[in-house]
Structures are given as C-alpha cells and as structure tokens.
Amino acid sequence: MLVELKDIDKTYDRKSVLKNISLTIDTQEIIAILGGNGVGKSTLLRIIAGMERPSSGKIIFRNKKMNIGYVPERFPKNIRFTPEEYLNYTAKISGMPESIMNKSIPDLLKRFKLEQFNNQWVMNLSKGNIQKVGIIQAIIKRPDLLILDEPLSGLDSLAQQELLEIIKELKKEGTTILLTYHESNLFHKVIDTTYRVENGVLTKETDIVKEPIKLLEVEYLNESHVEKWDEIISIERKKDKLLLYVQAKDSDKILYRLLQLQGSIIRVVTVEAPEEDNR
Ligand SMILES: Nc1ncnc2c1ncn2[C@@H]1O[C@H](COP(=O)(O)OP(=O)(O)OP(=O)(O)O)[C@@H](O)[C@H]1O
C-alpha cells in the first residue's frame, strides 16, 4: 500500500461533493478516476495531493516524506521565466541535485519539443505547451506518486504519445500514477484499475473485459485524418507508415474509412491482449 483513503467526505458550502470515499493505492499501480463534469474528480486528486483537506476522513501515506508530483487541470499561466529557467528554479527549490537537473531537464524539454521555446516566457506559450511544462515539473523529481488531472487536454497527439511512453517508463521505475481523463482510449493499455465517481461516490470498474486489439498498418495516409477518430486506441508512425491500434470490434469500420481516404492497407493483425507491452 502506498496511500490509503478512509471514509473521505468533502463538502463545499454545505454542498456534499465526495461521500465516504475509501481507496487503497498500491505501489506501481496506474489508476484512472473517471466521471462526468463536476462530479468531484479534481477535488479528490487535490485531497490526495495534499493541496486540500477533506471535511472528514483520513489519508494514510506509507511514509511521511512521500514525494508527490501533481499537475493540476490548469497549470498557472503567469510565469515570467523561460521553460528551462522555471524548471531549474523549481527543481532547485525541491532540493534536486544539480547533476540530475542538468541532465533530465534538457532531456525532457527535448522529448516534449519545448527546446525551441527557450527564449520565451512560459506565460506566452500556448495552453498545450504550458501544460507540458507542468508535466515536466512534476516528473523531473521522479515522484513516488504522480497525480495528473486531465493531462491530455491541450496536448497534440505527439505529446500525448510521449506522455504515454513516459508514464510507462515511470511505472517501470516504481512510480504510482493517478490520473483523470475524458474521452480517450490512449491510456486503455496501461491502466491497471479504473474507478468512477458518480454522485460523490467512488466505485471500482471490475467488469471491464480487455478486448483483443487489432493492428492496422497503412501507407500513404496523413496522421491528421485519423487522429481525431475516437475508436483509435493509439497511433504510431514508422517512416511513411501509420500503425493504428483499434479494438477488434471497430476494425472493419476503421478499415472501410481508411479505404475511403485512399489509404493503402499493408496488413491487419490481431495483437495479443492489450496489456502492458514492450512495443
Ligand atoms: N474551492 C471550491 N469551492 C466551492 N466549490 C468547489 C470548489 N472546488 C470545487 N467545487 C465544486 O465541487 C464540485 C466538483 O468539482 P471538481 O472540479 O472536483 O469536479 P470534476 O469532476 O473535476 O469536474 P471536471 O471534469 O469538469 O473538471 C463542483 O460542483 C465544483 O463547483
């Protein structure tokens, strides 16, 4: 057990938002908290991150000095530093050794394609790029627990893919990850446990059957045509080919659309159950 929530209630101005929530988070687990708008997902994440107190209930952390990385839904916008200055500054404050800082900050700026903005203030970047700075800030310290509130919002598909890869790497290194998202299949393969918040109550989704996945390999097709299709779990580019992963039940529909777009289908294969993999 890394964190345990016991009977957490949260009330704002007599409005009950979270009711009697109990949850155990294990080491190296990736947990998704899903639910409609305004159901209390962000409130729950803020409570676990220690940014807000519950009205009643208890949170027990495995150790008192747990390193938590938290990326809010909206990262503060008014930062008058360049991304690198800001990340160096916050890493220094959190006591990170310079040798690690000097390697991991330029590395992550590059992975998220932010090096090109190194002569601009964070406040002048786009929403997605500001979000990336927030994500980097939370992950450079290799947290025990990483909390991401809607990390996909505002990120383009390349950055989303990069984030997915980073999440897999962090898990391998021992990080536990808690996140929320809307309408995306991107995380489907890496999520260990999904919970839903509804009317303030948290329930575990136990009956999600992991469906077989098909890989569709296509040529002569622009990624922008397909990246908005909800049925696509993930997209990879390999030279001039696109590798599309879809649930088996959606593959005929997607193949039909690809042919209409004059894409050339190279192969269609059923890949094994969509568990954590080493692609
Ligand atoms: N500081 C606050 N003061 C008063 N009410 C609040 C506060 N923070 C959240 N709320 C209320 O609590 C409820 C849950 O909000 P929260 O942001 O946690 O929901 P959410 O599930 O994250 O929503 P979304 O998906 O739209 O981000 C909302 O009705 C919101 O108005």
The ligand as an SDF file (V2000), in Angstrom:
LIG
                    3D

 31 33  0  0  0  0  0  0  0  0999 V2000
  -12.9560   25.5830   -3.9840 N   0  0  0  0  0  0  0  0  0  0  0  0
  -14.2300   25.2700   -4.2290 C   0  0  0  0  0  0  0  0  0  0  0  0
  -15.2290   25.9610   -3.6210 N   0  0  0  0  0  0  0  0  0  0  0  0
  -16.5200   25.6490   -3.8390 C   0  0  0  0  0  0  0  0  0  0  0  0
  -16.9480   24.6440   -4.6510 N   0  0  0  0  0  0  0  0  0  0  0  0
  -15.9970   23.9370   -5.2820 C   0  0  0  0  0  0  0  0  0  0  0  0
  -14.6030   24.2060   -5.1030 C   0  0  0  0  0  0  0  0  0  0  0  0
  -13.8890   23.3080   -5.8550 N   0  0  0  0  0  0  0  0  0  0  0  0
  -14.8090   22.5330   -6.4740 C   0  0  0  0  0  0  0  0  0  0  0  0
  -16.0610   22.9130   -6.1340 N   0  0  0  0  0  0  0  0  0  0  0  0
  -17.3080   22.2640   -6.5920 C   0  0  0  0  0  0  0  0  0  0  0  0
  -17.1900   20.8730   -6.3800 O   0  0  0  0  0  0  0  0  0  0  0  0
  -17.7640   20.1410   -7.4590 C   0  0  0  0  0  0  0  0  0  0  0  0
  -16.7500   19.1820   -8.0210 C   0  0  0  0  0  0  0  0  0  0  0  0
  -15.7200   19.9130   -8.7010 O   0  0  0  0  0  0  0  0  0  0  0  0
  -14.4380   19.2270   -9.3430 P   0  0  0  0  0  0  0  0  0  0  0  0
  -13.6630   20.2930  -10.0050 O   0  0  0  0  0  0  0  0  0  0  0  0
  -13.7670   18.3920   -8.3220 O   0  0  0  0  0  0  0  0  0  0  0  0
  -15.1320   18.2600  -10.4250 O   0  0  0  0  0  0  0  0  0  0  0  0
  -14.5020   17.4450  -11.6530 P   0  0  0  0  0  0  0  0  0  0  0  0
  -15.1230   16.1010  -11.5900 O   0  0  0  0  0  0  0  0  0  0  0  0
  -13.0230   17.5150  -11.5960 O   0  0  0  0  0  0  0  0  0  0  0  0
  -15.0560   18.2280  -12.9090 O   0  0  0  0  0  0  0  0  0  0  0  0
  -14.4370   18.4740  -14.4020 P   0  0  0  0  0  0  0  0  0  0  0  0
  -14.3840   17.1590  -15.0920 O   0  0  0  0  0  0  0  0  0  0  0  0
  -15.4450   19.3990  -15.0080 O   0  0  0  0  0  0  0  0  0  0  0  0
  -13.0970   19.1040  -14.1960 O   0  0  0  0  0  0  0  0  0  0  0  0
  -18.2620   21.1750   -8.4560 C   0  0  0  0  0  0  0  0  0  0  0  0
  -19.6240   21.3840   -8.2580 O   0  0  0  0  0  0  0  0  0  0  0  0
  -17.4880   22.4160   -8.0980 C   0  0  0  0  0  0  0  0  0  0  0  0
  -18.2140   23.5720   -8.3890 O   0  0  0  0  0  0  0  0  0  0  0  0
  1  2  1  0
  2  3  1  0
  2  7  2  0
  3  4  2  0
  4  5  1  0
  5  6  2  0
  6  7  1  0
  6 10  1  0
  7  8  1  0
  8  9  2  0
  9 10  1  0
 10 11  1  0
 11 12  1  0
 11 30  1  0
 12 13  1  0
 13 14  1  0
 13 28  1  0
 14 15  1  0
 15 16  1  0
 16 17  2  0
 16 18  1  0
 16 19  1  0
 19 20  1  0
 20 21  2  0
 20 22  1  0
 20 23  1  0
 23 24  1  0
 24 25  2  0
 24 26  1  0
 24 27  1  0
 28 29  1  0
 28 30  1  0
 30 31  1  0
M  END
$$$$
